[in-house]
Amino acid sequence: MISTQLRGVEGGVDSIMGLSTTTLAEQLRDVVAARRASEERYPLVYPRLGPVLGRPAVARGRWAVVGDVFNTSKPASRVFARVSTEAASCAAVSPYVKDGLTSISDVRSAVDAVDLCVSPRIGAREVDVLADRGVRFVFAQPGADGEAVLAACRRRGVVVQRGCVLVDEWPPRS
């Protein structure tokens, strides 16, 4: 219900937003448990590489790249090629084509992380879609890392890393 917005409850109030303190305490316990489970599944092993690439289970996991990935003159095409060589799998999502995967909602397989190579307007919309799917990690390329995307990630509890996967260091292969 409110678990994506709730970070803590302080004070001695009897209710917040019409919810009893018992309900709020249950919601908070669920949020804390989910965060702990995520940290155990995706531990931050290399902090210097950032909050996404620093987690080998995410960096080497299942990705999707959202951008003009089929246009070889666009950076998204090179980003897709790089992520495809580093990750276990990578789905190509292009909001600029009529057929195929045009949104994260069209990807049928599981996704651990999404690389955004689109305008912040499209990126913010995709953040909402990926968060609804349970994806918790976003890598935002330069130009795609606008305030709308960052705000959507904060609002939805999605971990975001700003940078360029073409130049940023990836974790060592195990």
LUMSESE-773490 format. One line per field, with one value per residue (C-alpha): residue number from 1; y, z, x. Coordinates in Angstrom, 3 decimals. Layout:
<nodes>
pos	NUM, ... .
py	Y, ... .
pz	Z, ... .
px	X, ... .
</nodes>
This chain:
<nodes>
pos	1, 2, 3, 4, 5, 6, 7, 8, 9, 10, 11, 12, 13, 14, 15, 16, 17, 18, 19, 20, 21, 22, 23, 24, 25, 26, 27, 28, 29, 30, 31, 32, 33, 34, 35, 36, 37, 38, 39, 40, 41, 42, 43, 44, 45, 46, 47, 48, 49, 50, 51, 52, 53, 54, 55, 56, 57, 58, 59, 60, 61, 62, 63, 64, 65, 66, 67, 68, 69, 70, 71, 72, 73, 74, 75, 76, 77, 78, 79, 80, 81, 82, 83, 84, 85, 86, 87, 88, 89, 90, 91, 92, 93, 94, 95, 96, 97, 98, 99, 100, 101, 102, 103, 104, 105, 106, 107, 108, 109, 110, 111, 112, 113, 114, 115, 116, 117, 118, 119, 120, 121, 122, 123, 124, 125, 126, 127, 128, 129, 130, 131, 132, 133, 134, 135, 136, 137, 138, 139, 140, 141, 142, 143, 144, 145, 146, 147, 148, 149, 150, 151, 152, 153, 154, 155, 156, 157, 158, 159, 160, 161, 162, 163, 164, 165, 166, 167, 168, 169, 170, 171, 172, 173, 174 .
py	0.000, 2.777, 0.701, 2.471, 5.860, 4.910, 5.196, 5.468, 6.491, 8.803, 10.250, 9.065, 9.665, 7.296, 7.363, 8.738, 9.228, 7.417, 4.287, 2.867, 2.668, -1.120, -1.019, 1.412, -0.778, -3.780, -1.773, -0.602, -4.166, -5.277, -2.471, -3.253, -6.981, -6.346, -4.070, -6.622, -9.399, -7.239, -6.385, -10.077, -10.998, -8.052, -7.121, -4.009, -5.676, -2.869, 0.488, 2.468, 1.197, 2.724, 1.485, -0.532, -1.702, -2.253, -5.170, -8.073, -9.949, -6.952, -5.962, -9.511, -10.196, -9.648, -6.172, -4.183, -1.125, 1.468, 3.792, 4.022, 0.714, -0.290, 2.936, 2.271, 6.003, 6.510, 5.932, 3.612, 1.077, 1.047, 0.941, -2.099, -3.817, -3.171, -4.289, -7.402, -8.386, -7.715, -8.985, -12.488, -11.269, -7.985, -7.025, -4.274, -1.879, 0.948, 3.374, 4.624, 1.535, 0.321, -3.407, -5.289, -4.224, -0.569, -0.435, -2.370, -3.667, -5.628, -7.566, -11.015, -12.282, -11.253, -8.072, -7.095, -3.683, -1.198, 1.177, 4.349, 6.055, 8.125, 11.563, 12.124, 12.356, 8.822, 7.625, 8.755, 6.857, 3.743, 4.013, 3.708, 0.680, -1.082, -0.391, -1.968, -5.056, -5.179, -3.975, -2.082, -0.904, 1.756, 3.005, 6.458, 7.535, 11.230, 13.107, 10.436, 11.309, 14.334, 15.393, 13.721, 10.335, 10.861, 11.974, 8.945, 6.655, 8.284, 8.123, 4.446, 3.305, 2.420, 2.502, 4.714, 5.186, 8.033, 7.530, 5.886, 2.119, 2.638, 4.201, 3.198, 0.220, -3.023, -5.528, -8.364, -11.565, -14.335 .
pz	0.000, 1.126, 1.498, -1.419, 0.272, 3.937, 5.351, 9.067, 11.757, 14.581, 17.460, 19.375, 16.908, 16.812, 13.047, 9.884, 6.762, 8.556, 9.119, 12.593, 14.080, 13.977, 10.214, 9.762, 11.856, 9.689, 6.524, 7.905, 8.844, 5.282, 3.801, 6.048, 5.299, 1.540, 1.670, 3.702, 1.271, -1.656, 0.002, 0.610, -2.983, -4.536, -2.173, -2.927, -3.383, -5.223, -3.860, -6.006, -9.142, -8.046, -6.675, -9.803, -11.371, -7.886, -7.420, -9.523, -9.293, -10.980, -13.347, -14.660, -14.501, -16.856, -18.408, -20.811, -22.702, -23.548, -26.410, -30.151, -30.002, -33.651, -35.095, -35.385, -35.569, -32.059, -28.776, -27.549, -30.167, -28.738, -25.170, -26.083, -27.624, -24.512, -22.035, -24.159, -23.768, -20.006, -18.772, -18.821, -21.135, -22.565, -24.138, -26.755, -26.113, -28.554, -28.085, -31.599, -33.549, -34.346, -33.900, -31.232, -27.702, -27.358, -23.550, -20.556, -20.223, -23.474, -22.119, -21.119, -19.385, -15.927, -15.738, -12.976, -14.322, -17.017, -18.872, -19.985, -23.204, -23.805, -22.990, -19.321, -20.285, -21.706, -19.017, -16.139, -17.666, -18.056, -14.408, -13.322, -15.584, -14.443, -10.777, -11.221, -12.564, -9.484, -11.187, -8.597, -10.545, -13.248, -15.019, -16.532, -19.405, -19.842, -21.115, -19.805, -16.203, -15.954, -12.798, -13.928, -14.041, -10.746, -9.049, -10.429, -9.095, -5.649, -5.609, -6.603, -4.459, -7.471, -7.116, -9.854, -11.088, -13.400, -15.853, -19.120, -19.419, -22.381, -20.177, -16.605, -15.119, -14.760, -11.941, -12.651, -13.989, -11.430 .
px	0.000, 2.372, 5.507, 7.225, 6.766, 7.267, 10.775, 10.083, 7.638, 8.678, 6.720, 3.708, 0.906, -2.057, -2.438, -0.880, -2.970, -5.802, -3.705, -3.265, 0.202, -0.153, -0.731, 2.142, 4.445, 3.550, 4.234, 7.579, 8.562, 7.738, 9.852, 12.823, 12.569, 12.413, 15.467, 17.437, 16.509, 17.588, 20.907, 21.549, 20.663, 22.518, 25.380, 27.434, 30.837, 32.678, 31.407, 33.878, 32.093, 28.790, 25.479, 24.585, 27.862, 29.302, 26.894, 28.235, 24.931, 23.277, 26.097, 26.469, 22.725, 19.793, 19.580, 17.471, 18.686, 16.022, 16.922, 17.400, 19.277, 18.694, 20.118, 23.855, 24.609, 23.174, 25.050, 22.270, 23.371, 26.916, 25.561, 23.461, 26.505, 28.623, 25.971, 25.365, 29.025, 29.115, 25.723, 24.265, 21.503, 20.290, 16.969, 16.883, 13.985, 13.327, 10.453, 11.250, 10.128, 6.635, 7.261, 9.124, 9.956, 8.943, 8.750, 10.043, 6.478, 7.025, 10.038, 8.788, 11.919, 13.121, 15.203, 17.658, 18.700, 17.732, 20.043, 18.280, 19.465, 16.331, 15.009, 14.167, 10.475, 10.492, 12.907, 10.670, 7.757, 9.928, 11.061, 7.436, 6.959, 10.120, 9.392, 5.955, 7.776, 10.018, 13.207, 15.245, 18.311, 18.688, 21.787, 21.160, 23.390, 24.338, 21.303, 18.940, 19.774, 17.496, 15.704, 12.462, 14.226, 16.043, 12.811, 10.943, 13.688, 13.535, 9.737, 9.701, 12.654, 14.812, 18.609, 20.060, 23.622, 24.563, 27.383, 28.298, 28.626, 30.946, 33.633, 32.743, 34.544, 32.592, 33.233, 35.656, 34.188, 34.121 .
</nodes>
